[in-house]
Amino acid sequence: MKPLNDSPFVVTQLWTARPSSDHRLLVTSGRAWATLSGEWDKDNPDHVLLCGDGLHVAAGQHLVVEAWPRHPAEVLTLTWLAIDKSEIEVKTDSVSSPGGVTCL
């Protein structure tokens, strides 16, 4: 995986992406509600992602992410990683960032 941003970024409002190559979204703090287009084999394209969770986003899919905090002080931070197709095993899994994620 190649990080596009060495450090996680804070999401304070709706964040969207439609990558031209496969990517992995990694939640490095907080909780996110993510909707991923193109998951036609699923009844519901929504995902709840907790700190440490990752989501594979294939080229051309449309991803919409928003913070879904459990309390007012909780902050959502994400890391967006370009990935090689040979690294893809499953669409949603728990992963750690290149530097490791510490979740409280």
DOZA-916568 format. One record per residue: z, y, x of N, C-alpha, C in turn. Coordinates in Angstrom, 3 decimals. Example, Ala and Ser with C-alpha at 12.3 -4.5 7.8 and 13.67 -1.06 7.14 Angstrom:
2
+----------+----------+----------+----------+----------+----------+----------+----------+----------+
!      n.z !      n.y !      n.x !     ca.z !     ca.y !     ca.x !      c.z !      c.y !      c.x !
+----------+----------+----------+----------+----------+----------+----------+----------+----------+
!    7.800 !   -5.690 !   13.190 !    7.800 !   -4.500 !   12.300 !    7.800 !   -3.300 !   13.200 !
!    7.080 !   -2.250 !   12.850 !    7.140 !   -1.060 !   13.670 !    7.870 !    0.030 !   12.900 !
+----------+----------+----------+----------+----------+----------+----------+----------+----------+
***
This chain:
104
+----------+----------+----------+----------+----------+----------+----------+----------+----------+
!      n.z !      n.y !      n.x !     ca.z !     ca.y !     ca.x !      c.z !      c.y !      c.x !
+----------+----------+----------+----------+----------+----------+----------+----------+----------+
!    0.000 !   -1.178 !    0.825 !    0.000 !    0.000 !    0.000 !    0.000 !    1.241 !    0.869 !
!   -0.740 !    2.222 !    0.456 !   -0.799 !    3.487 !    1.175 !   -0.167 !    4.571 !    0.313 !
!    0.971 !    5.138 !    0.727 !    1.546 !    6.199 !   -0.088 !    0.661 !    7.438 !   -0.066 !
!    0.431 !    8.022 !   -1.240 !   -0.304 !    9.271 !   -1.314 !    0.641 !   10.447 !   -1.143 !
!    1.897 !   10.187 !   -1.352 !    2.918 !   11.207 !   -1.233 !    4.098 !   10.526 !   -0.546 !
!    4.448 !   10.974 !    0.676 !    5.502 !   10.311 !    1.427 !    6.843 !   10.327 !    0.712 !
!    7.072 !   11.336 !   -0.103 !    8.343 !   11.398 !   -0.809 !    8.096 !   11.396 !   -2.314 !
!    9.039 !   10.854 !   -3.068 !    8.887 !   10.839 !   -4.527 !    8.788 !   12.255 !   -5.088 !
!    8.142 !   12.387 !   -6.238 !    8.040 !   13.687 !   -6.892 !    8.756 !   13.629 !   -8.237 !
!    9.300 !   14.775 !   -8.641 !   10.068 !   14.882 !   -9.881 !    9.112 !   15.123 !  -11.047 !
!    9.355 !   14.424 !  -12.144 !    8.561 !   14.604 !  -13.358 !    9.441 !   15.318 !  -14.376 !
!    9.041 !   16.550 !  -14.734 !    9.814 !   17.338 !  -15.690 !    9.100 !   17.475 !  -17.034 !
!    7.824 !   17.126 !  -17.053 !    7.057 !   17.137 !  -18.290 !    6.067 !   15.987 !  -18.238 !
!    5.240 !   15.856 !  -19.232 !    4.274 !   14.768 !  -19.286 !    3.431 !   14.738 !  -18.018 !
!    3.234 !   13.541 !  -17.445 !    2.419 !   13.375 !  -16.241 !    1.360 !   12.324 !  -16.552 !
!    0.112 !   12.617 !  -16.216 !   -0.970 !   11.680 !  -16.505 !   -1.799 !   11.419 !  -15.254 !
!   -2.455 !   10.267 !  -15.254 !   -3.355 !    9.913 !  -14.152 !   -4.437 !    8.980 !  -14.689 !
!   -5.621 !    9.077 !  -14.112 !   -6.715 !    8.141 !  -14.351 !   -7.339 !    7.886 !  -12.977 !
!   -6.767 !    6.930 !  -12.229 !   -7.203 !    6.736 !  -10.852 !   -8.597 !    6.113 !  -10.748 !
!   -9.280 !    6.441 !   -9.666 !  -10.596 !    5.852 !   -9.418 !  -10.478 !    4.557 !   -8.620 !
!   -9.263 !    4.243 !   -8.150 !   -8.981 !    2.967 !   -7.483 !   -7.617 !    2.485 !   -7.962 !
!   -7.309 !    1.212 !   -7.726 !   -6.046 !    0.645 !   -8.183 !   -4.860 !    1.346 !   -7.524 !
!   -3.809 !    1.557 !   -8.316 !   -2.594 !    2.216 !   -7.846 !   -1.364 !    1.512 !   -8.399 !
!   -0.231 !    1.805 !   -7.816 !    1.049 !    1.339 !   -8.329 !    1.943 !    2.555 !   -8.508 !
!    2.509 !    2.644 !   -9.709 !    3.502 !    3.662 !  -10.004 !    4.861 !    3.043 !   -9.725 !
!    5.695 !    3.738 !   -8.981 !    7.033 !    3.260 !   -8.655 !    8.053 !    4.279 !   -9.137 !
!    9.021 !    3.839 !   -9.923 !   10.103 !    4.709 !  -10.371 !   11.194 !    4.671 !   -9.314 !
!   11.471 !    5.819 !   -8.718 !   12.469 !    5.869 !   -7.642 !   13.804 !    6.427 !   -8.106 !
!   13.840 !    7.039 !   -9.298 !   15.111 !    7.382 !   -9.942 !   14.841 !    7.675 !  -11.407 !
!   15.838 !    7.435 !  -12.229 !   15.718 !    7.721 !  -13.639 !   15.069 !    6.608 !  -14.427 !
!   14.606 !    6.978 !  -15.614 !   13.971 !    6.032 !  -16.539 !   12.732 !    6.705 !  -17.110 !
!   11.646 !    5.931 !  -17.228 !   10.372 !    6.476 !  -17.699 !    9.837 !    5.691 !  -18.884 !
!    9.120 !    6.403 !  -19.737 !    8.336 !    5.794 !  -20.805 !    6.887 !    5.960 !  -20.369 !
!    6.174 !    4.862 !  -20.216 !    4.790 !    4.913 !  -19.743 !    3.871 !    4.230 !  -20.744 !
!    2.732 !    4.848 !  -21.014 !    1.700 !    4.262 !  -21.865 !    0.454 !    4.092 !  -21.010 !
!   -0.083 !    2.882 !  -21.029 !   -1.219 !    2.539 !  -20.176 !   -2.371 !    2.067 !  -21.046 !
!   -3.488 !    2.790 !  -21.015 !   -4.656 !    2.399 !  -21.809 !   -5.338 !    1.195 !  -21.183 !
!   -6.110 !    0.493 !  -21.996 !   -6.895 !   -0.613 !  -21.475 !   -6.161 !   -1.926 !  -21.404 !
!   -4.974 !   -2.012 !  -21.983 !   -4.257 !   -3.288 !  -22.022 !   -4.526 !   -3.935 !  -23.377 !
!   -5.770 !   -4.361 !  -23.551 !   -6.222 !   -4.840 !  -24.854 !   -5.599 !   -6.171 !  -25.238 !
!   -5.050 !   -6.897 !  -24.277 !   -4.417 !   -8.172 !  -24.579 !   -2.984 !   -7.991 !  -25.083 !
!   -2.518 !   -6.753 !  -25.149 !   -1.156 !   -6.473 !  -25.591 !   -1.168 !   -5.724 !  -26.920 !
!   -0.175 !   -6.023 !  -27.768 !   -0.036 !   -5.294 !  -29.028 !    0.440 !   -3.873 !  -28.788 !
!    1.210 !   -3.676 !  -27.716 !    1.807 !   -2.371 !  -27.440 !    1.600 !   -2.029 !  -25.969 !
!    0.873 !   -0.948 !  -25.669 !    0.621 !   -0.591 !  -24.271 !    1.749 !    0.210 !  -23.633 !
!    2.910 !    0.300 !  -24.305 !    4.030 !    1.084 !  -23.791 !    4.930 !    0.247 !  -22.882 !
!    5.494 !    0.913 !  -21.883 !    6.388 !    0.263 !  -20.927 !    7.598 !    1.163 !  -20.710 !
!    8.779 !    0.588 !  -20.680 !    9.978 !    1.298 !  -20.273 !   10.248 !    0.867 !  -18.838 !
!   10.266 !    1.825 !  -17.927 !   10.433 !    1.541 !  -16.510 !   11.741 !    2.144 !  -16.022 !
!   12.532 !    1.323 !  -15.346 !   13.804 !    1.755 !  -14.775 !   13.644 !    1.950 !  -13.284 !
!   14.643 !    2.541 !  -12.669 !   14.620 !    2.750 !  -11.222 !   14.344 !    1.425 !  -10.510 !
!   13.350 !    1.437 !   -9.624 !   12.968 !    0.240 !   -8.889 !   11.812 !   -0.517 !   -9.507 !
!   11.452 !   -0.201 !  -10.762 !   10.336 !   -0.877 !  -11.427 !    9.012 !   -0.281 !  -10.985 !
!    7.990 !   -1.118 !  -10.966 !    6.647 !   -0.677 !  -10.632 !    5.678 !   -1.083 !  -11.714 !
!    4.571 !   -0.376 !  -11.805 !    3.537 !   -0.670 !  -12.788 !    2.177 !   -0.569 !  -12.112 !
!    1.402 !   -1.647 !  -12.201 !    0.048 !   -1.635 !  -11.658 !   -0.852 !   -0.880 !  -12.620 !
!   -1.647 !    0.048 !  -12.083 !   -2.611 !    0.822 !  -12.866 !   -3.979 !    0.566 !  -12.245 !
!   -4.846 !   -0.113 !  -12.989 !   -6.177 !   -0.448 !  -12.485 !   -7.078 !    0.791 !  -12.507 !
!   -8.084 !    0.755 !  -11.675 !   -9.064 !    1.851 !  -11.633 !   -9.604 !    2.094 !  -13.035 !
!   -9.630 !    3.371 !  -13.439 !  -10.184 !    3.752 !  -14.735 !   -9.199 !    3.730 !  -15.890 !
!   -8.044 !    3.090 !  -15.724 !   -7.060 !    3.108 !  -16.798 !   -6.422 !    4.490 !  -16.889 !
!   -6.026 !    4.869 !  -18.088 !   -5.363 !    6.160 !  -18.297 !   -3.872 !    5.907 !  -18.456 !
!   -3.076 !    6.545 !  -17.615 !   -1.627 !    6.404 !  -17.612 !   -0.996 !    7.713 !  -18.061 !
!   -0.046 !    7.619 !  -18.985 !    0.737 !    8.771 !  -19.423 !    2.196 !    8.408 !  -19.218 !
!    2.927 !    9.279 !  -18.510 !    4.335 !    9.016 !  -18.195 !    5.177 !   10.212 !  -18.604 !
!    6.341 !    9.926 !  -19.179 !    7.311 !   10.986 !  -19.446 !    8.703 !   10.462 !  -19.148 !
!    9.582 !   11.385 !  -18.808 !   10.972 !   11.020 !  -18.555 !   11.618 !   10.600 !  -19.865 !
!   12.494 !    9.596 !  -19.783 !   13.245 !    9.133 !  -20.938 !   14.688 !    8.977 !  -20.484 !
!   15.354 !   10.105 !  -20.233 !   16.689 !   10.071 !  -19.637 !   17.750 !    9.477 !  -20.564 !
!   18.715 !    8.804 !  -19.942 !   19.857 !    8.267 !  -20.688 !   20.934 !    9.324 !  -20.873 !
!   20.916 !   10.364 !  -20.044 !   21.858 !   11.471 !  -20.148 !   21.170 !   12.725 !  -19.609 !
!   21.641 !   13.917 !  -19.973 !   20.942 !   15.167 !  -19.614 !   20.749 !   15.396 !  -18.115 !
!   21.624 !   14.860 !  -17.288 !   21.516 !   15.104 !  -15.846 !   20.578 !   14.121 !  -15.138 !
!   20.104 !   13.098 !  -15.834 !   19.243 !   12.098 !  -15.186 !   17.853 !   12.681 !  -14.918 !
!   17.373 !   12.502 !  -13.692 !   16.076 !   13.043 !  -13.267 !   15.126 !   11.887 !  -12.979 !
!   13.890 !   12.017 !  -13.448 !   12.861 !   11.016 !  -13.181 !   12.086 !   11.412 !  -11.933 !
!   12.056 !   10.505 !  -10.951 !   11.207 !   10.703 !   -9.774 !   10.297 !    9.486 !   -9.638 !
!    9.066 !    9.757 !   -9.241 !    8.036 !    8.726 !   -9.125 !    7.391 !    8.767 !   -7.755 !
!    6.854 !    7.636 !   -7.345 !    5.976 !    7.556 !   -6.186 !    4.682 !    6.905 !   -6.670 !
!    3.550 !    7.430 !   -6.233 !    2.223 !    6.979 !   -6.659 !    1.525 !    6.415 !   -5.440 !
!    1.245 !    5.109 !   -5.450 !    0.721 !    4.424 !   -4.276 !   -0.665 !    3.843 !   -4.519 !
!   -1.593 !    4.098 !   -3.606 !   -2.895 !    3.430 !   -3.642 !   -2.674 !    2.011 !   -3.120 !
!   -3.294 !    1.021 !   -3.762 !   -3.103 !   -0.369 !   -3.338 !   -4.432 !   -1.067 !   -3.128 !
!   -4.373 !   -2.082 !   -2.312 !   -5.517 !   -2.944 !   -2.045 !   -5.490 !   -4.038 !   -3.115 !
!   -6.637 !   -4.374 !   -3.696 !   -6.679 !   -5.396 !   -4.756 !   -6.101 !   -6.733 !   -4.306 !
!   -6.130 !   -7.043 !   -3.036 !   -5.572 !   -8.309 !   -2.561 !   -4.052 !   -8.331 !   -2.661 !
!   -3.413 !   -7.151 !   -2.854 !   -1.955 !   -7.075 !   -2.959 !   -1.453 !   -7.241 !   -4.386 !
!   -2.361 !   -7.296 !   -5.358 !   -1.962 !   -7.333 !   -6.765 !   -1.577 !   -8.754 !   -7.146 !
!   -0.362 !   -8.912 !   -7.682 !    0.089 !  -10.211 !   -8.158 !    0.307 !  -10.192 !   -9.667 !
!    1.043 !   -9.197 !  -10.146 !    1.305 !   -9.067 !  -11.576 !    1.211 !   -7.598 !  -11.953 !
!    1.066 !   -7.319 !  -13.243 !    0.912 !   -5.941 !  -13.679 !    2.207 !   -5.154 !  -13.674 !
!    3.311 !   -5.739 !  -14.081 !    4.584 !   -5.033 !  -14.107 !    5.603 !   -5.893 !  -13.387 !
!    6.295 !   -5.306 !  -12.422 !    7.308 !   -6.056 !  -11.707 !    8.303 !   -5.107 !  -11.068 !
!    9.379 !   -5.649 !  -10.598 !   10.329 !   -4.853 !   -9.840 !    9.871 !   -4.858 !   -8.397 !
!    9.812 !   -3.691 !   -7.812 !    9.358 !   -3.549 !   -6.430 !   10.256 !   -2.550 !   -5.742 !
!   10.121 !   -2.456 !   -4.446 !   10.808 !   -1.385 !   -3.742 !    9.784 !   -0.550 !   -3.024 !
!   10.121 !    0.711 !   -2.848 !    9.216 !    1.632 !   -2.187 !    9.149 !    1.305 !   -0.711 !
!    8.195 !    1.897 !    0.027 !    8.090 !    1.605 !    1.444 !    9.398 !    1.839 !    2.196 !
!   10.201 !    2.797 !    1.760 !   11.478 !    3.061 !    2.411 !   12.639 !    2.406 !    1.718 !
!   12.374 !    1.687 !    0.637 !   13.438 !    1.071 !   -0.156 !   13.950 !    2.048 !   -1.196 !
!   14.296 !    1.552 !   -2.359 !   14.802 !    2.370 !   -3.433 !   16.256 !    2.035 !   -3.657 !
!   17.097 !    3.050 !   -3.712 !   18.494 !    2.845 !   -4.049 !   18.706 !    3.368 !   -5.457 !
!   19.060 !    2.478 !   -6.353 !   19.238 !    2.850 !   -7.747 !   20.732 !    2.790 !   -8.083 !
!   21.180 !    3.840 !   -8.744 !   22.580 !    3.884 !   -9.150 !   22.731 !    3.560 !  -10.609 !
+----------+----------+----------+----------+----------+----------+----------+----------+----------+
***
